């Protein structure tokens, strides 16, 4: 089943996709026991990001080539801001001046229930579904931003969407990132060093994940030199079986 968030007649709703129709529901689907409110055609809604997480946890260096030369005894994670998450076909608004910025295509886990001290048996039961993420990142000047706050947590530096798929099962699906149509990154979800169960068991050994929280599971290897985002550029994150998340980029200080 596929779920989304949308605006209709100045109100915001969660909904599920049924063919070309959207069925609005009364609350976030991960809480269960939802009630249908009304149906609406897809062209009548304004699509929003599919969830409003309390936390967005990012996983770095989670593909073999990306992690080259790094010890991999446990996942390397960071936090992103949940302010102004960008939706499919939305705009990344960059407030930074004279700073190199790029996009990263990633599979995103959406948590379905409060999760703490999970184990390998129950971890997958806490996953509500999956969506596509773009972990927009700014360069780390002189490696001074040790905790990656400015590099990763700028307003609008995370895009999610277009929907959450509860039936998607990560395996051999292809993941790609395109900058203005140029292929930048490509890999298979199966290549990730830390998969869903391992990530959630490790994260919840020291952190509580709440319903609607998001875990970004890392970007695949680059297939060419990095290209930095410029005003008016487009970045597409693609995962086979999930579709694509498209965003445009705007420099606020042009």
Beta strands, then each sheet from edge to edge (+ up, - down):
strand 1: 2-8
strand 2: 11-18
strand 3: 21-25
strand 4: 36-41
strand 5: 46-48
strand 6: 56-60
strand 7: 76-80
strand 8: 90-94
strand 9: 101-102
strand 10: 105-111
strand 11: 127-135
strand 12: 137-138
strand 13: 158-165
strand 14: 174-179
strand 15: 182-188
strand 16: 214-216
strand 17: 234-239
strand 18: 243-251
sheet 1: 4+ 3- 2+ 1- 5+
sheet 2: 4+ 3- 2+ 1- 13+ 11- 10+ 16- 6- 7+
sheet 3: 8+ 18+ 17- 14+ 15-
sheet 4: 9+ 12-
end
